[in-house]
Amino acid sequence: MASIDFVVLAAYLIGTLAIGLRYAGRNRRSRDMFAAGARSPWWVSGLSGFMTLKSAGTFVVWGGLAYREGVVAIAINTCIGISGLLVGTFVAARWRRTGVTTPAEFVQLRFGPQAVQLYTWAMMAMRIVSTGVALYALSVMLVALVPLEPGHLLRDDATGHLSLALTIGVFGAVVVAYTVTGGLWAVLMTDVLQFIVLQLAVLFVIPLLWLQVRSGVLLAPVPATFFQPFSSQYTLWFMAGWVAVHFFLVGAEWAFAQRYICVPTDTDARRSAWLFGALYLVSPTLWLTPPILYRMLQSGADPEQAYILASQHVLPAGMLGLMMAAMFSATASAISGQINVFAGVLTEQFYRRRRPAASEPRLVGAGRLFALLIGAALIAVALCVPRMGGAEKIVLTLTGMLFGPLMAPTIWGLLSGRIGTATVFVTAAASFIAGVLVRFGANAGAVAHTVPAQWIQANPRLTDVLVGAVLPTLILTASHLLARGPAPQWQRVQARMAAYAPTPMSAAEASDHAPARTVAISLTATSLLTLGLMAFNEHGHAPLLLFGAALLALSAAAWRVVWRHRRNMRRA
């Protein structure tokens, strides 16, 4: 990376912190801190949900798979778009109709305090691990680009590059700082900015790589199935299971549920999820094309570094820093969303219950302290990822085997009253035990030579979704059919839904132009920064000009929305 790349990355980090400070004043109540006062625009919520599932881990894990196996990585991720559309149709509006501030409040209402304990600690542990992996992946990519001379203060002597521990600490501190300061509003607004920068940065790389491929250079050989949507491990059955796993994940995982809660109406909740699904039907083709093209140019790269190496291969000075900023954006979105939602859970479900007389400022202060502690924990996990088996293994295991058994009972309990608290524990325990058995038992002793064990060993990815999606569904179906009637807690949920009303908003609030203004300012600054990079490059002015002009056009559109909102406020 050139010096200007570091300047661009530093400027982006400072801008992200500024957004957090900008929204600090909105957090006067705990509902503002953790649910944006139920006043988030649906498009902001949808884009934020989309970014919550992205991180540098996306580029390391799925970018690595795209580099090794090709188009099948696009097919796998497109399945998530189908899941999002199904969530918007069947689930999202019901979350909004419950009227809760946090998803844990619904679990308390529907399944009782024991279930809240299970969900809080199990999900927090899993998400701290998964977001720690994302932070680790981001840091690994930056470190790979920064070799340092012997004796340099920031050098890791074992690798000869920038210290990984220091990089994890700096990136983690920035994310924790703006989340602690700005609450869910800061998370939502930075997610919108990050979405725009990330998508445009990827679009910038694709044509440059394509020109390299079509330039007449000798192309590297690729596997025979490289351009096919299925493979021996990622079959059609796996894809169906992946849709089911992500229906549970996107429909009930607390960071996503929070996006359906924080909008004014149930219609807005549906639109938010539909926007998420539509984006995921299209975007995997865009952001997984660079490693596929790079494989055709260079076949010997480390798959985990393929994405950033592809970017380094074609980007002019300064733009690599912007690509790293975009990857930081995606990672920051995933991390900040998880920090906020679990800080909200600990504040509402534990601190408020122990101190029922606590004032709103005290609740906001407690939420910030919890966010700080959770952030410190995930930084610690990020430092331990190499000892835990690596990023790809952790992500696939968590997603395929563990999230479904926890999330499926929540969705079932949101749609039906015929399961109770015991079913939640049975589903989680049975699926966890089955997962341990197939993961470790299939390789143990004489069992390893049996036909079932050999099938499990030959089909690890399909086994993951069988345990994570099919088994929980079978348990819940059996419990539903055997139940004598609705669980007692269902009446409370029905009463809350019957009392549902959209969040009342004044004319000024309905015409609030702050989100659009934040986007407009951020885009204007980013576009001017990009155009300014032409002064630091002898070549490649045309791509920089096109990229800067595209950002400037988007900023102009955002400013137009701001001015229209201002006119509406004057008329009101």
C-alpha positions as CSV (number, residue, x, y, z in Angstrom):
1,M,0.0,0.0,0.0
2,A,1.2,3.5,-0.9
3,S,1.2,6.4,1.6
4,I,-1.9,7.8,0.0
5,D,-3.8,4.6,0.7
6,F,-3.1,4.9,4.4
7,V,-4.4,8.5,4.2
8,V,-7.6,7.4,2.6
9,L,-8.1,4.7,5.1
10,A,-7.4,7.0,8.0
11,A,-9.8,9.6,6.6
12,Y,-12.6,7.0,6.3
13,L,-12.1,5.9,9.9
14,I,-12.2,9.4,11.2
15,G,-15.4,10.0,9.2
16,T,-17.0,6.9,10.7
17,L,-16.3,8.2,14.2
18,A,-17.8,11.6,13.3
19,I,-21.1,9.9,12.3
20,G,-21.2,8.3,15.7
21,L,-20.7,11.6,17.5
22,R,-23.3,13.2,15.2
23,Y,-26.0,10.8,16.5
24,A,-25.0,10.8,20.1
25,G,-27.5,13.5,21.0
26,R,-30.4,11.3,19.8
27,N,-29.9,8.7,22.5
28,R,-32.0,10.2,25.3
29,R,-33.9,7.0,26.1
30,S,-33.0,3.3,26.0
31,R,-35.5,2.9,23.1
32,D,-33.6,5.5,21.1
33,M,-30.3,3.7,21.9
34,F,-31.4,0.3,20.9
35,A,-34.4,0.7,18.6
36,A,-33.8,4.1,17.0
37,G,-37.1,5.2,18.7
38,A,-39.0,3.0,16.1
39,R,-38.4,5.9,13.6
40,S,-35.9,4.4,11.2
41,P,-36.8,4.7,7.5
42,W,-37.5,1.3,6.0
43,W,-34.8,1.7,3.4
44,V,-32.2,2.6,6.0
45,S,-33.2,-0.5,8.0
46,G,-33.1,-2.7,4.9
47,L,-29.6,-1.5,3.8
48,S,-28.4,-1.9,7.4
49,G,-29.7,-5.5,7.6
50,F,-28.0,-6.2,4.2
51,M,-24.7,-4.9,5.6
52,T,-25.0,-6.7,8.9
53,L,-24.4,-10.0,7.1
54,K,-21.3,-8.7,5.3
55,S,-17.9,-8.3,6.7
56,A,-14.3,-8.9,5.7
57,G,-15.0,-12.5,6.6
58,T,-17.4,-12.5,3.6
59,F,-14.4,-11.6,1.4
60,V,-12.1,-14.1,3.1
61,V,-14.5,-17.0,3.3
62,W,-16.7,-16.6,0.3
63,G,-14.1,-14.8,-1.8
64,G,-11.7,-17.7,-1.0
65,L,-14.4,-20.2,-2.1
66,A,-15.0,-18.3,-5.3
67,Y,-11.3,-18.3,-6.0
68,R,-11.0,-22.1,-5.4
69,E,-14.4,-23.4,-6.9
70,G,-15.9,-20.5,-8.9
71,V,-19.5,-19.7,-9.5
72,V,-20.8,-22.1,-6.8
73,A,-19.9,-19.4,-4.3
74,I,-22.3,-17.0,-6.0
75,A,-25.1,-19.6,-6.1
76,I,-24.7,-20.2,-2.3
77,N,-25.0,-16.6,-1.4
78,T,-27.9,-15.9,-3.8
79,C,-29.9,-18.4,-1.7
80,I,-29.8,-15.8,1.1
81,G,-31.8,-13.5,-1.1
82,I,-34.6,-16.1,-1.4
83,S,-34.5,-16.4,2.4
84,G,-34.9,-12.6,2.8
85,L,-37.9,-12.4,0.5
86,L,-39.6,-15.2,2.5
87,V,-38.8,-13.4,5.8
88,G,-40.4,-10.2,4.4
89,T,-43.5,-12.1,3.4
90,F,-44.1,-14.2,6.5
91,V,-42.1,-12.9,9.5
92,A,-40.9,-9.3,9.5
93,A,-44.2,-7.6,10.0
94,R,-45.0,-9.8,13.0
95,W,-41.9,-8.6,14.7
96,R,-43.0,-5.0,14.4
97,R,-46.5,-5.9,15.6
98,T,-45.2,-7.2,18.9
99,G,-44.3,-3.7,20.0
100,V,-41.1,-4.8,21.8
101,T,-37.9,-2.8,22.1
102,T,-35.5,-5.7,21.8
103,P,-35.9,-9.3,20.4
104,A,-35.1,-10.6,23.9
105,E,-38.2,-8.8,25.2
106,F,-40.2,-11.0,22.8
107,V,-38.5,-14.1,24.0
108,Q,-39.3,-13.2,27.6
109,L,-42.9,-12.6,26.6
110,R,-43.3,-15.8,24.6
111,F,-41.1,-18.3,26.3
112,G,-40.2,-16.9,29.7
113,P,-37.0,-15.9,31.6
114,Q,-35.2,-19.3,31.2
115,A,-35.4,-19.0,27.4
116,V,-34.0,-15.4,27.6
117,Q,-31.0,-16.7,29.5
118,L,-30.4,-19.5,27.0
119,Y,-30.7,-17.2,24.0
120,T,-28.7,-14.3,25.5
121,W,-25.7,-16.3,26.5
122,A,-25.6,-18.8,23.7
123,M,-26.2,-16.2,21.0
124,M,-23.9,-13.7,22.5
125,A,-21.1,-16.3,22.6
126,M,-21.7,-17.3,19.0
127,R,-21.8,-13.8,17.7
128,I,-18.8,-12.7,19.7
129,V,-16.9,-15.5,18.0
130,S,-18.3,-14.8,14.5
131,T,-17.7,-11.1,14.7
132,G,-14.3,-11.7,16.2
133,V,-13.6,-13.8,13.1
134,A,-14.7,-10.9,10.9
135,L,-12.4,-8.5,12.7
136,Y,-9.5,-11.0,12.4
137,A,-10.2,-11.4,8.6
138,L,-10.1,-7.7,8.0
139,S,-6.9,-7.3,9.9
140,V,-5.2,-10.2,8.1
141,M,-5.9,-8.5,4.7
142,L,-4.5,-5.2,5.8
143,V,-1.4,-6.8,7.4
144,A,-0.7,-8.7,4.2
145,L,-0.4,-5.4,2.3
146,V,2.0,-3.7,4.8
147,P,5.5,-5.3,4.9
148,L,7.8,-3.3,7.3
149,E,11.6,-3.0,7.6
150,P,13.4,-4.9,10.5
151,G,13.4,-2.8,13.7
152,H,10.2,-0.9,12.8
153,L,8.2,-0.2,15.9
154,L,4.9,-1.6,14.4
155,R,6.6,-4.7,12.8
156,D,5.7,-8.3,13.8
157,D,9.1,-10.1,13.6
158,A,7.4,-13.4,12.9
159,T,5.8,-12.3,9.7
160,G,7.8,-9.2,8.7
161,H,4.6,-7.3,8.3
162,L,2.5,-4.9,10.3
163,S,1.5,-6.3,13.7
164,L,-1.7,-8.2,13.5
165,A,-2.6,-7.6,17.2
166,L,-2.1,-3.9,16.8
167,T,-4.3,-3.8,13.7
168,I,-7.1,-5.8,15.4
169,G,-6.9,-3.4,18.4
170,V,-7.2,-0.2,16.3
171,F,-10.0,-1.4,14.0
172,G,-11.9,-2.9,16.9
173,A,-11.5,0.3,19.0
174,V,-13.0,2.5,16.1
175,V,-16.1,0.3,15.8
176,V,-16.7,0.1,19.5
177,A,-16.2,3.9,19.9
178,Y,-18.9,4.9,17.4
179,T,-21.3,2.2,18.5
180,V,-21.0,3.2,22.2
181,T,-21.4,6.8,21.3
182,G,-24.1,6.8,18.7
183,G,-26.2,3.7,19.4
184,L,-28.4,2.1,16.8
185,W,-28.8,5.4,14.9
186,A,-25.0,5.5,14.3
187,V,-25.1,1.8,13.3
188,L,-27.9,2.4,10.8
189,M,-26.4,5.5,9.2
190,T,-22.8,4.1,8.9
191,D,-24.3,1.0,7.4
192,V,-25.9,3.1,4.6
193,L,-22.7,4.8,3.8
194,Q,-20.8,1.5,4.0
195,F,-23.2,-0.1,1.6
196,I,-22.7,2.6,-1.0
197,V,-18.9,2.7,-0.8
198,L,-18.6,-1.1,-0.8
199,Q,-20.8,-1.7,-3.8
200,L,-19.1,1.1,-5.8
201,A,-15.6,-0.1,-4.9
202,V,-16.4,-3.6,-6.1
203,L,-18.0,-2.2,-9.3
204,F,-14.7,-0.3,-9.8
205,V,-12.6,-3.4,-9.6
206,I,-14.6,-5.7,-11.9
207,P,-14.1,-3.9,-15.3
208,L,-10.4,-3.4,-14.5
209,L,-9.9,-7.1,-13.9
210,W,-12.0,-7.9,-17.0
211,L,-9.8,-5.8,-19.2
212,Q,-6.8,-7.7,-17.8
213,V,-8.5,-11.0,-18.7
214,R,-9.3,-9.8,-22.2
215,S,-5.9,-8.2,-22.8
216,G,-4.4,-11.3,-24.4
217,V,-2.3,-12.5,-21.5
218,L,-2.0,-16.3,-20.9
219,L,-4.8,-17.3,-18.6
220,A,-4.4,-19.8,-15.7
221,P,-6.2,-23.1,-15.9
222,V,-9.4,-23.4,-13.8
223,P,-11.3,-26.5,-12.5
224,A,-13.7,-28.2,-14.9
225,T,-16.7,-27.2,-12.7
226,F,-15.5,-23.6,-12.1
227,F,-18.4,-22.0,-14.0
228,Q,-21.1,-24.4,-12.7
229,P,-23.6,-23.4,-9.9
230,F,-23.2,-26.7,-8.0
231,S,-20.3,-28.9,-6.9
232,S,-19.8,-32.3,-5.2
233,Q,-20.0,-30.6,-1.7
234,Y,-22.5,-27.8,-2.5
235,T,-25.3,-29.7,-4.1
236,L,-28.9,-28.7,-4.9
237,W,-29.9,-30.2,-1.5
238,F,-27.3,-28.1,0.2
239,M,-28.7,-25.0,-1.4
240,A,-32.2,-25.8,-0.3
241,G,-30.9,-26.3,3.3
242,W,-29.0,-23.1,3.0
243,V,-32.2,-21.2,2.2
244,A,-33.9,-22.8,5.3
245,V,-30.9,-22.0,7.6
246,H,-30.9,-18.3,6.5
247,F,-34.7,-18.1,6.7
248,F,-34.3,-18.9,10.4
249,L,-31.2,-16.6,10.7
250,V,-32.5,-13.6,8.8
251,G,-36.0,-14.0,10.3
252,A,-35.0,-14.4,14.0
253,E,-31.4,-13.6,14.7
254,W,-31.5,-10.6,17.0
255,A,-29.5,-8.2,14.9
256,F,-31.9,-8.7,12.0
257,A,-35.0,-8.7,14.2
258,Q,-33.9,-5.4,15.6
259,R,-34.1,-3.9,12.0
260,Y,-37.8,-4.9,11.8
261,I,-38.5,-3.5,15.2
262,C,-36.9,-0.1,14.7
263,V,-39.2,1.0,11.8
264,P,-42.5,2.9,12.2
265,T,-45.0,0.3,10.8
266,D,-45.3,-3.3,9.9
267,T,-45.4,-2.4,6.2
268,D,-42.0,-0.8,6.7
269,A,-40.7,-4.0,8.3
270,R,-41.8,-6.0,5.3
271,R,-40.2,-3.5,2.9
272,S,-37.0,-3.6,4.9
273,A,-36.7,-7.4,4.6
274,W,-37.8,-7.4,0.9
275,L,-35.1,-4.9,0.1
276,F,-32.5,-7.1,1.9
277,G,-33.7,-10.1,-0.2
278,A,-33.6,-8.2,-3.5
279,L,-30.1,-6.9,-2.8
280,Y,-28.9,-10.4,-2.0
281,L,-30.3,-11.8,-5.2
282,V,-28.2,-9.4,-7.2
283,S,-25.1,-8.5,-5.2
284,P,-23.3,-11.9,-4.9
285,T,-22.7,-11.8,-8.6
286,L,-21.0,-8.4,-8.2
287,W,-18.8,-8.9,-5.2
288,L,-17.7,-12.5,-5.9
289,T,-16.7,-11.8,-9.6
290,P,-13.3,-10.2,-8.7
291,P,-11.8,-13.4,-7.1
292,I,-13.2,-15.5,-10.0
293,L,-11.6,-13.2,-12.6
294,Y,-8.4,-13.1,-10.5
295,R,-8.2,-16.9,-10.5
296,M,-8.0,-16.8,-14.3
297,L,-5.1,-14.4,-14.0
298,Q,-3.2,-16.0,-11.1
299,S,-3.8,-19.5,-9.8
300,G,-1.2,-19.7,-7.0
301,A,-2.5,-17.1,-4.6
302,D,-3.6,-17.8,-1.0
303,P,-7.4,-18.1,-1.3
304,E,-8.0,-16.1,1.9
305,Q,-6.0,-13.2,0.4
306,A,-7.4,-13.5,-3.2
307,Y,-9.8,-10.6,-2.9
308,I,-7.4,-8.0,-1.7
309,L,-4.7,-9.3,-4.0
310,A,-7.1,-8.9,-6.9
311,S,-7.8,-5.4,-5.9
312,Q,-4.1,-4.6,-5.5
313,H,-3.5,-6.0,-9.0
314,V,-5.6,-3.4,-10.7
315,L,-6.3,-0.4,-8.5
316,P,-4.5,2.9,-8.7
317,A,-2.8,4.5,-5.7
318,G,-5.3,5.6,-3.1
319,M,-8.1,3.3,-4.4
320,L,-6.6,0.3,-2.6
321,G,-7.0,2.3,0.6
322,L,-10.6,3.0,-0.3
323,M,-11.2,-0.8,-0.9
324,M,-9.7,-1.5,2.5
325,A,-12.1,1.2,3.8
326,A,-15.0,-0.6,2.1
327,M,-14.0,-3.9,3.7
328,F,-13.7,-2.1,7.0
329,S,-17.2,-0.8,6.3
330,A,-18.6,-4.2,5.9
331,T,-16.9,-5.5,8.9
332,A,-17.8,-2.5,11.1
333,S,-21.4,-3.0,10.1
334,A,-21.5,-6.6,11.2
335,I,-19.6,-5.9,14.4
336,S,-21.5,-2.7,15.4
337,G,-24.9,-4.3,14.8
338,Q,-24.1,-7.2,17.1
339,I,-22.6,-5.0,19.8
340,N,-25.7,-2.8,19.8
341,V,-28.2,-5.6,20.0
342,F,-26.6,-7.5,22.8
343,A,-25.9,-4.3,24.7
344,G,-29.6,-3.6,24.4
345,V,-30.5,-7.1,25.7
346,L,-28.2,-6.8,28.7
347,T,-29.6,-3.3,29.5
348,E,-33.3,-4.1,29.1
349,Q,-33.4,-7.7,30.3
350,F,-30.9,-7.6,33.1
351,Y,-29.9,-4.1,34.3
352,R,-33.4,-2.7,34.1
353,R,-34.9,-5.7,36.0
354,R,-32.3,-5.4,38.7
355,R,-32.8,-1.6,38.9
356,P,-36.4,-0.9,37.9
357,A,-36.2,2.7,39.2
358,A,-33.2,3.5,37.0
359,S,-33.6,6.7,35.0
360,E,-33.3,6.8,31.2
361,P,-29.8,8.5,31.3
362,R,-28.6,5.6,33.6
363,L,-30.0,3.0,31.2
364,V,-28.2,4.7,28.3
365,G,-25.0,4.8,30.3
366,A,-25.4,1.1,31.2
367,G,-26.0,0.3,27.6
368,R,-22.8,2.1,26.6
369,L,-20.8,0.2,29.3
370,F,-22.2,-3.1,28.1
371,A,-21.3,-2.2,24.5
372,L,-17.7,-1.4,25.6
373,L,-17.4,-4.8,27.4
374,I,-18.8,-6.8,24.5
375,G,-16.5,-5.0,22.1
376,A,-13.5,-5.8,24.3
377,A,-14.5,-9.5,24.3
378,L,-14.7,-9.7,20.5
379,I,-11.3,-8.1,20.1
380,A,-9.9,-10.7,22.4
381,V,-11.6,-13.5,20.4
382,A,-10.2,-12.0,17.1
383,L,-6.7,-12.4,18.6
384,C,-7.4,-16.1,19.2
385,V,-8.9,-17.1,15.8
386,P,-5.8,-18.8,14.5
387,R,-5.9,-21.2,17.5
388,M,-9.6,-22.0,16.8
389,G,-9.2,-23.6,13.3
390,G,-9.2,-20.5,11.0
391,A,-11.9,-18.3,9.6
392,E,-13.6,-20.5,7.0
393,K,-14.1,-23.5,9.4
394,I,-15.6,-21.3,12.1
395,V,-18.0,-19.5,9.9
396,L,-19.4,-22.5,8.1
397,T,-19.8,-24.5,11.3
398,L,-21.5,-21.7,13.2
399,T,-23.9,-20.9,10.3
400,G,-24.7,-24.4,9.2
401,M,-25.1,-26.2,12.5
402,L,-25.7,-23.8,15.4
403,F,-27.8,-20.8,14.3
404,G,-30.7,-22.8,12.9
405,P,-31.5,-24.7,16.1
406,L,-31.6,-21.5,18.1
407,M,-33.5,-19.3,15.6
408,A,-36.1,-21.8,14.4
409,P,-38.0,-21.9,17.7
410,T,-38.2,-18.1,17.7
411,I,-39.8,-17.9,14.3
412,W,-42.1,-20.8,15.1
413,G,-43.1,-19.1,18.4
414,L,-43.7,-15.9,16.5
415,L,-46.1,-17.5,14.0
416,S,-47.8,-20.2,16.2
417,G,-48.8,-20.7,19.8
418,R,-48.4,-24.5,19.9
419,I,-44.9,-24.8,21.2
420,G,-43.7,-23.8,24.7
421,T,-40.5,-23.2,26.6
422,A,-39.6,-26.9,26.8
423,T,-39.5,-27.2,23.0
424,V,-37.0,-24.4,22.8
425,F,-34.6,-26.3,25.1
426,V,-35.2,-29.7,23.5
427,T,-34.6,-28.3,20.0
428,A,-31.4,-26.6,21.0
429,A,-30.1,-29.5,23.1
430,A,-30.9,-32.2,20.6
431,S,-29.4,-30.3,17.7
432,F,-26.3,-29.4,19.6
433,I,-25.7,-33.0,20.7
434,A,-26.4,-34.2,17.1
435,G,-23.9,-31.7,15.8
436,V,-21.2,-32.8,18.3
437,L,-21.8,-36.4,17.3
438,V,-21.5,-35.9,13.6
439,R,-18.6,-33.5,13.9
440,F,-16.5,-35.5,16.2
441,G,-18.0,-38.9,16.7
442,A,-17.9,-39.8,13.0
443,N,-14.1,-39.8,13.1
444,A,-13.8,-41.8,16.3
445,G,-12.5,-45.3,16.5
446,A,-14.4,-48.1,14.9
447,V,-17.4,-45.8,14.1
448,A,-15.3,-44.0,11.5
449,H,-15.5,-47.2,9.3
450,T,-19.3,-47.5,9.3
451,V,-21.4,-46.5,6.3
452,P,-23.1,-43.5,8.0
453,A,-19.8,-42.2,9.3
454,Q,-18.2,-42.4,5.9
455,W,-21.2,-40.6,4.3
456,I,-20.9,-37.8,6.9
457,Q,-17.1,-37.5,6.2
458,A,-17.8,-37.4,2.5
459,N,-20.6,-34.8,2.8
460,P,-19.7,-32.3,5.6
461,R,-21.5,-29.3,4.2
462,L,-24.8,-31.2,3.6
463,T,-24.5,-32.7,7.1
464,D,-24.2,-29.2,8.6
465,V,-27.6,-28.1,7.1
466,L,-29.2,-31.4,8.0
467,V,-28.4,-30.7,11.6
468,G,-28.9,-27.0,11.4
469,A,-32.2,-26.9,9.5
470,V,-33.9,-30.2,9.0
471,L,-33.5,-31.6,12.5
472,P,-34.9,-28.5,14.2
473,T,-37.8,-28.4,11.8
474,L,-38.7,-32.0,12.5
475,I,-38.5,-31.5,16.3
476,L,-40.7,-28.4,16.1
477,T,-43.2,-30.1,13.8
478,A,-43.5,-33.0,16.1
479,S,-44.0,-30.7,19.1
480,H,-46.6,-28.7,17.2
481,L,-48.6,-31.7,16.3
482,L,-48.4,-33.3,19.8
483,A,-49.4,-30.1,21.6
484,R,-52.9,-30.1,23.2
485,G,-53.4,-26.4,22.5
486,P,-51.7,-23.0,22.5
487,A,-49.1,-22.4,25.2
488,P,-50.2,-20.0,28.0
489,Q,-47.7,-17.3,27.0
490,W,-49.3,-17.1,23.5
491,Q,-52.2,-15.1,24.9
492,R,-49.8,-12.4,26.0
493,V,-48.3,-12.2,22.5
494,Q,-51.7,-12.1,20.9
495,A,-52.7,-9.3,23.3
496,R,-49.7,-7.2,22.3
497,M,-50.3,-7.8,18.6
498,A,-54.0,-6.8,19.0
499,A,-52.8,-3.5,20.6
500,Y,-50.4,-2.8,17.8
501,A,-50.3,0.7,16.4
502,P,-47.8,2.4,14.1
503,T,-45.4,4.7,15.9
504,P,-46.9,8.2,16.0
505,M,-44.7,10.7,14.3
506,S,-45.1,14.4,14.1
507,A,-44.8,16.2,10.7
508,A,-41.3,17.2,11.5
509,E,-40.3,13.7,12.4
510,A,-41.9,12.3,9.2
511,S,-39.9,14.8,7.2
512,D,-36.7,14.2,9.2
513,H,-33.9,14.8,6.7
514,A,-31.0,13.9,9.0
515,P,-30.4,10.4,7.5
516,A,-30.4,11.8,4.0
517,R,-28.2,14.7,5.0
518,T,-25.7,12.3,6.7
519,V,-25.6,10.2,3.5
520,A,-25.3,13.4,1.3
521,I,-22.3,14.8,3.3
522,S,-20.5,11.5,3.4
523,L,-20.9,10.8,-0.3
524,T,-19.8,14.3,-1.2
525,A,-16.7,14.0,0.9
526,T,-15.9,10.5,-0.5
527,S,-16.4,11.7,-4.1
528,L,-14.1,14.7,-3.6
529,L,-11.5,12.4,-2.0
530,T,-11.7,10.0,-5.0
531,L,-11.3,12.8,-7.5
532,G,-8.4,14.2,-5.6
533,L,-6.6,10.9,-6.0
534,M,-5.9,11.7,-9.6
535,A,-3.2,14.1,-8.5
536,F,-1.3,11.1,-6.9
537,N,-1.5,8.9,-10.0
538,E,0.3,9.3,-13.4
539,H,-2.0,6.8,-15.0
540,G,-5.6,5.5,-14.4
541,H,-7.3,8.9,-14.4
542,A,-10.3,7.7,-16.3
543,P,-11.4,5.1,-13.7
544,L,-10.9,7.5,-10.9
545,L,-12.9,10.2,-12.7
546,L,-15.8,7.7,-13.4
547,F,-15.8,6.5,-9.8
548,G,-15.7,10.0,-8.4
549,A,-18.4,11.2,-10.8
550,A,-20.7,8.3,-9.8
551,L,-20.3,9.1,-6.1
552,L,-20.9,12.8,-6.9
553,A,-24.1,11.9,-8.8
554,L,-25.3,9.9,-5.8
555,S,-24.5,12.7,-3.4
556,A,-26.5,15.1,-5.6
557,A,-29.5,12.8,-5.4
558,A,-29.2,12.6,-1.6
559,W,-29.0,16.4,-1.4
560,R,-32.1,16.7,-3.5
561,V,-33.9,14.5,-0.9
562,V,-32.6,16.7,1.9
563,W,-33.9,19.9,0.2
564,R,-37.3,18.3,-0.5
565,H,-37.6,17.3,3.2
566,R,-36.7,20.8,4.3
567,R,-39.5,22.2,2.1
568,N,-41.9,19.8,3.6
569,M,-40.9,20.9,7.1
570,R,-41.4,24.5,6.3
571,R,-44.9,23.8,4.9
572,A,-45.7,21.8,8.1
